């Protein structure tokens, strides 16, 4: 199988996460994205999808500060 020659942008990659979840009938997107910029892209992708999906972000406790500006519920495991 030939490799892709073009490179996808970060926004295109994140959009594929959302589309993959929808195509599989999932209501939850699980990700380990830590960059707040990625979260803005992901939130916009979720809005464009027009389907209510839940977002589960896995991170280390020291990375929790990255998400303080967002209204996310935090669960410590």
N, C-alpha and C positions, 0 to 999 in steps of 0.2 A: 504494500500500500504506500503510495507516495506521501511525503510529508507536505504539510501546508507551506506555501512560500510566503503568504502574507501573515502579518502579525495582528492579532486582535488587540483593540484598545482595552483599557481596564473597564470602561463602561460596557463594552461588548461582552467581555467575559462575565461580568456581573449579571448582565441581562440573560446570559445563557443559564445561570443558576436559577433565575426566576422561571424561565421557560421550561427548563428541565423539571422543576417541581410541579408546574402546572400540567405538563404532559404526562407525568406519572400519577396524577391524581392526588398529590400530596398537599396538605394544608400547612406544612411546616417546612421552612428552609433552615438548614443547619449550616453554619459557617464559622470559620475561625478568623474572619477579617478583623484586623485590629486598627486600621487607619480610619479616623473619622471621615475623611474624604470619601472613602469607599462606602461608608454608611449612608452618606447623602445620595450617592449614586444608587445604592440599593433601595433606599426609600422611594426615590423617583421611579425606579423600575417597578416596584410593587404597586405604586399608584397607577402607572400606565397599564399594568396587567389587568386591572379592573376586577380582580378577584381578591377576596380577603385571605391573606396568607399570614402565618405567624413566623416570626424570625427568632431563631435560637442562636446566640453567639457564644461560642466557647472561648474563654480567655483565662489567663492567670490572674490571680487576685491583684497583683501589682499593676495590671493593665486596666483595672476597673475605672480608673480616673479618665481614661479615654472616652468613656461613655456618659460622663456626668452631664454633658449638655443635651442629652437625649432623654426622653421620658420613658426609659426602659425599666421594667421590673427586673431586679437582680436576684438570682438564686445562687447561693454558694453551695457547692457540692463537696 
